[in-house]
Amino acid sequence: MSWYTRMYKVGSIYSRIQGLMRAGVLKYENRPLWFDVYKAFPPECEPLYQKRPLDEDKDDVREILYPEDEIRAIFFATYGNGPKAYDLTNPKFVSSCQRFVNKYQELEKAGEHSTDTLFEVTIRALLTEGVLLRRRGFSTAHAKAKVLGNAKNEDEAVLG
């Protein structure tokens, strides 16, 4: 029985506990409370894990991308995590990335700037509010090309 593994997919929890008691790993006195109830009132059909067949036509995984995810991706490609570490103990903490996204969407709703210049305008607006951002080693255009996949390779993104 080398094909028989001890994974949760093979056998029910009852059969595994029963096997542990038979092997002497688990003493009968230390059995779970539900064991005797299950033994006295077994289900009509034993619950087993069954892998469902793959249906290639049906895609169960939905896209979970929001409009601000593209903004975040460009921000992270340009600035990384930002100057401050995340403070998970403070529920009112707003990361520099989230501040950037909020300001970007606020300026986008105003509609005063084109989408090409909106990233740079948002950076300047955050600087006036006192949020300092330190760029990584490449330009915003390189980050946009890298994230959006417009560049054919890394060198073209740096030059363009």
N, C-alpha and C positions, 0 to 999 in steps of 0.2 A: 504494500500500500504506500509506495513512495510518492504517488501523485496526491495523496490525501494530506492536505495541509491543515494547520490549526487556525487558519484565518476565520474571521467571523462569517464568511460567505459559505463555509462548509458546515452544515449541521446547525441545529438550533442551540440556544443558550442552555436549554435543558439537557440536550445530549452531551454538550461539552462539560457541564457540571457533573453529570452522571459518569462520564469518562474520567474526570479528575478524581472522583471518589473511588472508582474502580481501580485506578492506578495507585491510590494511596497518597496522592498529593494533597487532597482535601479530605479531612476527617468527616465522618458522617455527622458528628456532633456540631461541626462548624458549617454545615450546609446553609444556604440562604433560606429565609423564612418562606419564600414563595415556592420552594422546591416541593414540599409536601402537598400544597394546594394544587400545583400543576400536575403532580402525580395522581392525585385523587380525581381531578377534573381536567383531563387532557382535552385540548381543542380537537375539533372534528378533523381538521387537516393541519398537519404540523407546519408552523410558519418557517419557511426557508427563503433565503435570498435567491432570487432568480434574476439573472441579467437579462434586461429587455433587448430585443433585437434592434440593431441599428437601422434607422430609416433615413437614408441619404437625402430623400426629397424634403423631409421635414427638418428644419433647423430650430432646435429648442432654445438655443442661446440667442438672446436678443442683444442688439447693440446698446450699450449703456454709456453712450458718449453724449455729453451735454455741450452746449455752445461754449461754456467757459473752460472746458477741458483743453480746447485748442489754445486759448489764451494762457492757461497754466503751463502747457507744454512749451510754448515759446518762452515764457518767463523762466522756467527751470533750465531750459537750454542756454539762456543768456546769463542768468544770475545764480543758478543752483538753488539752494534752500533759502538764500537770503542771509543777511548779516546776523540774525538772532536765531538761537535754537528754539524749537517748539516748547512751550511751557504747558504741558498737559495737566498740571495741577491747577491751573487757573482757567476756569470755564469761560471767562470773558476775554481770553487771549485771542488776538487776531494776528495771524502770520503776515509777513510782508507780502507773500504771494496772494493771500486772500485780499489784502488791502489793494494790491495792484489790480486784481480781477474786479473788485467793487468799483474802483475809480475808472477803470477801462469801460465797464458797462455804463457807468454814469455819464462819461464823456460820449460814449457811443449813442446813448439815448438823446443827448443834447443835439447830436447831428451836425456840429459845427466843424468837424474835421473829417478828412477822408480816411478810409481804412488803412491806407499806406502810412500815414503820419500819426495815426492814433496811438500806436505803441510808444513812440517818442514823446508825444504830448502827455501821455499818462505818466511817463517817467519824470518829466519836468514838473507835472502837477504834484507828484508824490514828494519830489525834492522840496517844493515850496511848503509842503506840510511837515517837513522834517524827517521824512523816511529816506535813509541813505541806502543805496543799492550799489554793490560792487560787482562789476561785470566779470565774467570769465574771460578767457583769452581771445574771444572772437566777437564779431559784430552781431547786432540784432538781425541784420539781413541774412547772415550765415545761419543764425538760429532758426529764423522763419523757414529758410530753404531746407534746412535739415529736418525740421518737424513736419512741414507740409509735404516733403518729398519732391520739391520742385527741382532740386539739383540732381544731376545724374551721378555725381560723385562728390566726395568731400572737398576736393581741390576746386571744383567749379563753384561750390557754395562759398568758399573763402574768397575767391577772386570776384565773384558776382555780387 
